[in-house]
Amino acid sequence: MAADPPLPLDIDSLHHDAHEALEALGSPGSRALLPTPALVCDIDILEVNLGRMATLVAQAGISLRPHAKTHKSAFVAIRQLAHGAVGISCATVSEASAVVDRVFADGWAGPLSVLVTSPVGSPTNARRAATLDRRCDVVMAVDHPDAVDELASAVDLDKLDVVCDIDVGLGRTGVVDPDGARAVVERIARHDNLRFAGVQAYGGHLQHLAGRDDREQATRAANLRLRSVIDALEGDGHEVALRTGGGTGTSWIDTELGMLNELQCGSYAFMDREYRDALGDDPEGGFGQSLTITTTVVSANQSGFVTVDAGLKAMATDAGPAAVLGCGEGVTYKFFGDEHGLVIQPEGAPLRRGDRLELVPPHCDPTVDRYDAIWLVRGDTVVGLAAVDARGCSQ
């Protein structure tokens, strides 16, 4: 593994007053000076998470291409590459472009392979993908022959790698049967500037299934759907070299079943409450909670609860409420408005105005997208500040 890159200090990414925290950078207790709500990452827990996943895939003899939609940050991407990742996955072309530009600007000197996991939806996106391909090695996912033609019309004489997206039960994108895959792959073969690289099979519906037995059974069913497509393509003489997919919730299962030879896990770097609830003590749940939201009690005038300054605008709301860390049993969070949250406290454990709490985000990916920067800490000390380079890049 390469030496850890230096911690960033992306002051320009802040749109609010954070002078006190910045002036106290590296000083014990400086975490208490963060303006709240603040998105915070414990750098030591993050590094353990990255190393744990890297060890898992290395021992299984497969590749890791972490999904950048979780962190949207060159700061994390570079660390994942340093831990041996073969490249990065990105949800959109604009997300890929923002992360790639910053990765190179921050001094990454090695090759960079980027898989865009959302199928091409228009000639415009195909042209943007072709522009990205001039800056790094791009792999594009497609699930329709027309998308193949759009890519072929956009790229120059260099070959662009393309994977056929397979629906293994999520129903969101992907061809639904072997005939659909055949149509895509046969269309790729017509174009000299495209190359069929393999298949993508993301089981998003599997990742948060509670109970490892149920999650493994559902993953096996998804693999049967994928296997039928691979068998059909190989029977037609096509080499299916790349089989990419998977996620944090099925990471150990995917390595045990051996259907995929590349994993796209993303949330393992940060984790969130939704994964905590689903994975529990399963091996997939062994990653540390490196990402939290620091919030301040702004009002404590009521009986039985206090109001904090992290509300609907401070985190994703699709997965329910945040969890409260370090306050013992019975302390729970509820949304209480755009800028406020309600923290219920049991008798005998009163919280006071000015107290700071750490919340576990319900869903890490869209929560990160709400912030310009991530504060990097070791314990109670602020040690850096990383920009969310691809914030808002959903195109």
C-alpha positions as CSV (number, residue, x, y, z in Angstrom):
1,M,0.0,0.0,0.0
2,A,1.2,3.5,-0.8
3,A,1.9,6.0,1.9
4,D,-1.1,7.9,3.1
5,P,-1.6,11.2,1.3
6,P,-1.6,14.4,3.4
7,L,-4.8,15.5,5.0
8,P,-6.4,18.3,3.0
9,L,-7.4,21.8,4.3
10,D,-10.1,22.9,1.8
11,I,-10.9,26.3,3.3
12,D,-12.4,27.5,0.0
13,S,-15.1,24.9,0.3
14,L,-16.7,26.6,3.3
15,H,-19.5,29.1,2.9
16,H,-19.8,29.9,6.6
17,D,-17.7,31.3,9.4
18,A,-15.4,28.6,10.8
19,H,-12.4,30.7,11.8
20,E,-12.2,29.5,15.4
21,A,-12.0,25.8,14.4
22,L,-9.5,26.5,11.6
23,E,-7.3,28.6,13.9
24,A,-7.3,25.8,16.5
25,L,-6.6,23.1,13.9
26,G,-4.5,20.3,15.4
27,S,-5.2,21.5,19.0
28,P,-6.9,19.1,21.4
29,G,-10.5,20.1,22.0
30,S,-10.8,21.9,18.6
31,R,-13.7,19.7,17.6
32,A,-15.9,21.6,20.1
33,L,-15.3,24.7,18.0
34,L,-16.9,23.4,14.8
35,P,-19.9,25.4,13.6
36,T,-22.9,23.1,13.7
37,P,-24.5,21.2,12.1
38,A,-21.2,19.9,10.9
39,L,-20.4,16.8,8.8
40,V,-17.5,15.0,10.6
41,C,-15.3,12.0,9.7
42,D,-13.0,10.3,12.2
43,I,-10.0,9.7,10.0
44,D,-8.7,6.8,12.1
45,I,-12.0,4.9,11.8
46,L,-12.1,5.6,8.1
47,E,-8.6,4.2,7.6
48,V,-9.6,1.0,9.4
49,N,-12.7,0.6,7.3
50,L,-10.7,1.1,4.1
51,G,-8.1,-1.4,5.1
52,R,-10.7,-4.0,6.2
53,M,-12.5,-4.0,2.8
54,A,-9.2,-4.0,0.9
55,T,-8.1,-7.1,2.9
56,L,-11.4,-8.8,2.2
57,V,-11.3,-8.5,-1.6
58,A,-7.5,-9.3,-1.7
59,Q,-8.0,-12.5,0.2
60,A,-10.9,-13.4,-2.1
61,G,-8.8,-12.7,-5.2
62,I,-11.2,-10.2,-6.6
63,S,-11.0,-6.4,-7.3
64,L,-12.5,-3.4,-5.5
65,R,-13.9,-0.4,-7.4
66,P,-15.4,1.6,-4.5
67,H,-18.5,3.8,-5.3
68,A,-17.7,7.5,-5.0
69,K,-21.4,8.4,-4.7
70,T,-21.0,7.7,-1.0
71,H,-18.3,10.3,-0.3
72,K,-18.2,12.5,-3.6
73,S,-14.7,13.4,-2.5
74,A,-11.2,13.0,-4.0
75,F,-9.9,12.9,-0.5
76,V,-11.5,9.5,0.1
77,A,-11.1,8.3,-3.4
78,I,-7.3,8.7,-3.3
79,R,-7.1,6.8,0.0
80,Q,-9.1,4.0,-1.5
81,L,-6.8,3.9,-4.5
82,A,-3.8,3.8,-2.2
83,H,-5.4,0.8,-0.5
84,G,-5.3,-1.1,-3.8
85,A,-8.6,-0.2,-5.5
86,V,-8.5,-0.8,-9.2
87,G,-10.4,2.4,-9.9
88,I,-13.6,4.1,-8.7
89,S,-17.3,3.9,-9.5
90,C,-19.4,7.0,-10.0
91,A,-23.1,7.3,-10.4
92,T,-23.1,10.0,-13.1
93,V,-20.8,11.6,-15.6
94,S,-20.7,14.9,-13.8
95,E,-19.9,13.2,-10.5
96,A,-17.0,11.3,-12.2
97,S,-15.8,14.5,-13.8
98,A,-15.6,16.4,-10.6
99,V,-13.9,13.7,-8.6
100,V,-11.4,12.8,-11.5
101,D,-10.4,16.5,-11.9
102,R,-9.7,16.8,-8.2
103,V,-7.9,13.4,-7.9
104,F,-5.4,14.5,-10.5
105,A,-5.1,18.1,-9.1
106,D,-4.2,16.6,-5.8
107,G,-1.3,14.8,-7.3
108,W,-2.5,11.2,-8.1
109,A,0.1,10.1,-10.6
110,G,-1.1,6.6,-11.4
111,P,-3.7,5.4,-14.0
112,L,-7.3,6.0,-13.1
113,S,-10.1,3.8,-14.3
114,V,-13.7,5.1,-13.7
115,L,-16.9,3.1,-14.1
116,V,-20.0,5.2,-14.6
117,T,-22.8,2.9,-13.2
118,S,-25.9,4.8,-14.5
119,P,-26.8,3.8,-18.0
120,V,-26.5,6.4,-20.7
121,G,-29.8,8.2,-21.3
122,S,-29.2,10.6,-24.1
123,P,-26.7,11.7,-26.8
124,T,-25.7,14.6,-24.6
125,N,-24.6,12.3,-21.8
126,A,-22.8,10.2,-24.3
127,R,-20.8,13.2,-25.5
128,R,-20.0,14.1,-22.0
129,A,-18.8,10.6,-21.3
130,A,-16.5,10.8,-24.4
131,T,-15.0,14.0,-23.1
132,L,-14.3,12.3,-19.7
133,D,-12.7,9.4,-21.5
134,R,-10.0,11.8,-22.7
135,R,-8.9,12.4,-19.1
136,C,-9.1,8.9,-17.6
137,D,-10.0,5.3,-18.6
138,V,-13.8,5.2,-18.7
139,V,-16.1,2.2,-18.5
140,M,-19.8,3.0,-19.3
141,A,-22.8,1.0,-18.3
142,V,-25.6,0.6,-20.9
143,D,-28.9,-1.3,-20.9
144,H,-30.3,-0.5,-24.4
145,P,-28.9,-0.8,-28.0
146,D,-29.7,2.9,-28.7
147,A,-27.4,3.9,-25.9
148,V,-24.6,1.9,-27.5
149,D,-25.1,3.8,-30.8
150,E,-25.1,7.1,-28.9
151,L,-21.7,6.3,-27.3
152,A,-20.3,5.1,-30.6
153,S,-21.3,8.3,-32.3
154,A,-19.7,10.4,-29.5
155,V,-16.3,8.8,-29.0
156,D,-13.3,9.1,-31.3
157,L,-11.1,6.3,-32.7
158,D,-10.0,5.1,-29.3
159,K,-12.0,2.2,-27.9
160,L,-14.4,2.9,-25.1
161,D,-15.1,0.0,-22.7
162,V,-18.8,-0.7,-22.2
163,V,-20.6,-3.1,-19.7
164,C,-24.1,-4.3,-20.1
165,D,-26.2,-3.5,-17.1
166,I,-28.2,-6.5,-15.9
167,D,-31.3,-6.2,-13.7
168,V,-30.9,-8.8,-10.9
169,G,-34.1,-7.9,-9.1
170,L,-33.9,-4.2,-8.2
171,G,-35.9,-3.2,-11.3
172,R,-34.3,0.2,-11.5
173,T,-32.1,-0.2,-14.5
174,G,-30.6,-3.0,-16.6
175,V,-31.8,-5.5,-19.2
176,V,-34.3,-8.0,-17.8
177,D,-33.3,-11.2,-19.6
178,P,-30.6,-12.9,-21.8
179,D,-32.2,-11.7,-25.0
180,G,-32.0,-8.1,-23.8
181,A,-28.3,-8.6,-23.0
182,R,-27.7,-10.2,-26.4
183,A,-29.2,-7.2,-28.2
184,V,-26.9,-4.8,-26.3
185,V,-23.7,-6.9,-26.8
186,E,-24.4,-7.6,-30.4
187,R,-24.8,-3.8,-31.0
188,I,-21.5,-3.1,-29.2
189,A,-19.8,-5.6,-31.6
190,R,-20.9,-3.5,-34.6
191,H,-18.8,-0.5,-33.5
192,D,-15.0,-0.6,-33.9
193,N,-14.6,2.2,-31.3
194,L,-16.4,0.3,-28.5
195,R,-15.3,-2.8,-26.6
196,F,-17.6,-5.2,-24.6
197,A,-15.9,-5.4,-21.2
198,G,-18.4,-7.5,-19.3
199,V,-21.6,-7.0,-17.2
200,Q,-22.8,-4.9,-14.3
201,A,-25.2,-6.4,-11.7
202,Y,-26.0,-4.2,-8.8
203,G,-28.4,-5.7,-6.3
204,G,-29.5,-2.6,-4.4
205,H,-32.5,-4.4,-3.1
206,L,-30.2,-6.8,-1.3
207,Q,-28.1,-4.4,0.7
208,H,-30.3,-3.6,3.6
209,L,-32.1,-6.9,4.1
210,A,-32.0,-7.7,7.8
211,G,-30.7,-11.2,8.7
212,R,-27.7,-12.7,7.0
213,D,-29.5,-15.9,6.0
214,D,-32.2,-14.0,4.2
215,R,-29.7,-11.7,2.6
216,E,-27.6,-14.6,1.4
217,Q,-30.7,-16.4,0.0
218,A,-31.8,-13.3,-1.9
219,T,-28.2,-12.8,-3.2
220,R,-28.1,-16.4,-4.5
221,A,-31.4,-15.7,-6.4
222,A,-29.9,-12.6,-7.9
223,N,-26.9,-14.5,-8.9
224,L,-29.0,-17.1,-10.7
225,R,-30.4,-14.3,-12.9
226,L,-27.0,-13.0,-13.6
227,R,-25.7,-16.5,-14.3
228,S,-28.4,-17.1,-17.0
229,V,-27.2,-13.9,-18.8
230,I,-23.6,-14.8,-18.6
231,D,-24.2,-18.4,-19.9
232,A,-26.2,-17.0,-22.8
233,L,-23.5,-14.5,-23.8
234,E,-20.7,-17.0,-23.4
235,G,-22.7,-19.5,-25.4
236,D,-22.8,-16.9,-28.2
237,G,-19.0,-16.6,-28.1
238,H,-18.7,-13.4,-26.1
239,E,-16.1,-13.2,-23.3
240,V,-17.6,-11.8,-20.1
241,A,-14.4,-10.8,-18.5
242,L,-15.8,-8.3,-15.9
243,R,-18.6,-9.1,-13.5
244,T,-19.0,-6.0,-11.4
245,G,-21.6,-5.1,-8.7
246,G,-22.3,-5.8,-5.1
247,G,-22.3,-3.5,-2.2
248,T,-21.5,-3.1,1.5
249,G,-24.4,-5.2,2.7
250,T,-23.5,-8.2,0.6
251,S,-19.7,-7.8,0.6
252,W,-18.8,-10.9,2.5
253,I,-21.6,-12.9,0.8
254,D,-20.4,-11.8,-2.7
255,T,-16.8,-12.9,-1.9
256,E,-18.1,-16.3,-0.6
257,L,-20.4,-17.0,-3.6
258,G,-17.8,-16.0,-6.2
259,M,-20.1,-14.8,-8.9
260,L,-18.7,-11.3,-9.1
261,N,-15.0,-10.5,-9.7
262,E,-15.3,-6.8,-8.8
263,L,-17.1,-5.2,-6.0
264,Q,-18.5,-1.6,-6.0
265,C,-19.0,-1.2,-2.3
266,G,-19.2,2.4,-1.1
267,S,-20.9,2.9,2.3
268,Y,-18.3,0.8,4.1
269,A,-16.1,3.9,4.3
270,F,-18.6,5.9,6.4
271,M,-21.6,3.6,7.4
272,D,-25.0,4.9,8.5
273,R,-28.0,4.1,10.7
274,E,-29.8,2.2,7.9
275,Y,-26.9,-0.2,7.5
276,R,-26.4,-0.5,11.3
277,D,-30.1,-1.6,11.7
278,A,-29.9,-4.2,8.9
279,L,-26.4,-5.7,9.4
280,G,-26.1,-5.8,13.2
281,D,-23.4,-8.2,14.2
282,D,-23.0,-9.8,10.7
283,P,-19.5,-9.7,9.2
284,E,-20.8,-7.0,6.8
285,G,-21.7,-4.8,9.8
286,G,-18.2,-4.8,11.2
287,F,-17.2,-1.5,9.7
288,G,-16.8,1.4,12.1
289,Q,-19.1,4.5,12.1
290,S,-16.6,7.0,10.8
291,L,-19.2,9.6,9.7
292,T,-21.3,11.6,12.1
293,I,-23.2,14.9,12.2
294,T,-22.2,17.2,15.1
295,T,-25.2,19.1,16.4
296,T,-25.8,21.6,19.2
297,V,-28.6,21.8,21.7
298,V,-30.1,25.3,20.9
299,S,-33.1,25.1,23.2
300,A,-33.8,23.2,26.5
301,N,-36.9,24.9,27.8
302,Q,-39.3,22.0,27.5
303,S,-39.8,18.9,29.7
304,G,-38.6,15.6,28.3
305,F,-36.8,16.8,25.2
306,V,-34.4,19.4,23.8
307,T,-34.1,21.0,20.4
308,V,-30.9,20.7,18.3
309,D,-29.8,22.6,15.2
310,A,-29.7,19.6,12.8
311,G,-33.0,19.2,11.1
312,L,-34.4,18.1,7.7
313,K,-31.8,20.2,5.9
314,A,-28.9,18.6,7.7
315,M,-29.3,15.0,6.6
316,A,-31.1,12.7,4.2
317,T,-34.6,11.8,5.3
318,D,-35.4,8.8,3.1
319,A,-34.3,6.3,5.7
320,G,-36.0,7.7,8.8
321,P,-34.4,9.6,11.7
322,A,-30.8,9.7,12.8
323,A,-29.5,7.8,15.8
324,V,-27.9,9.6,18.8
325,L,-24.4,8.4,19.8
326,G,-23.0,8.3,23.3
327,C,-26.0,9.4,25.3
328,G,-27.1,6.0,26.6
329,E,-30.4,4.2,26.3
330,G,-33.6,6.0,25.6
331,V,-32.2,9.1,23.9
332,T,-33.7,9.3,20.5
333,Y,-33.9,11.8,17.6
334,K,-36.9,13.0,15.6
335,F,-37.1,15.6,12.8
336,F,-38.5,18.9,14.2
337,G,-38.4,21.2,11.2
338,D,-36.1,22.4,8.4
339,E,-33.3,23.5,10.8
340,H,-34.2,21.7,14.0
341,G,-34.3,18.2,15.5
342,L,-36.0,17.0,18.6
343,V,-33.9,14.8,21.0
344,I,-36.0,12.9,23.6
345,Q,-34.2,12.3,26.8
346,P,-35.1,10.1,29.7
347,E,-35.5,11.5,33.2
348,G,-32.3,11.7,35.1
349,A,-30.1,12.4,32.1
350,P,-30.9,16.1,31.2
351,L,-29.3,17.7,28.3
352,R,-28.5,21.4,28.5
353,R,-28.4,24.3,26.1
354,G,-25.0,24.4,24.4
355,D,-24.4,20.6,24.8
356,R,-23.0,18.9,21.6
357,L,-24.3,15.6,20.3
358,E,-23.1,13.2,17.6
359,L,-25.8,11.8,15.2
360,V,-25.4,8.8,13.0
361,P,-26.8,9.8,9.6
362,P,-29.8,7.7,8.4
363,H,-28.4,7.3,4.9
364,C,-24.8,8.5,4.3
365,D,-24.8,9.0,0.5
366,P,-27.4,11.8,0.2
367,T,-26.4,13.2,3.6
368,V,-22.9,13.9,2.3
369,D,-24.4,15.6,-0.7
370,R,-25.9,18.3,1.6
371,Y,-22.5,19.6,2.7
372,D,-19.7,21.5,1.1
373,A,-17.0,19.9,3.2
374,I,-16.2,17.2,5.7
375,W,-14.4,18.0,8.9
376,L,-11.6,15.5,9.6
377,V,-11.0,14.6,13.2
378,R,-9.0,12.4,15.5
379,G,-10.9,12.1,18.8
380,D,-11.6,15.6,19.9
381,T,-9.0,17.2,17.6
382,V,-9.8,18.7,14.1
383,V,-6.9,17.7,11.8
384,G,-8.2,18.6,8.3
385,L,-11.1,19.7,6.1
386,A,-12.0,17.8,2.9
387,A,-14.2,19.3,0.1
388,V,-17.2,17.3,-1.1
389,D,-16.0,17.9,-4.7
390,A,-19.0,16.4,-6.5
391,R,-21.7,17.9,-4.3
392,G,-24.8,18.3,-6.4
393,C,-23.3,16.5,-9.5
394,S,-26.4,14.5,-10.4
395,Q,-26.3,15.0,-14.1
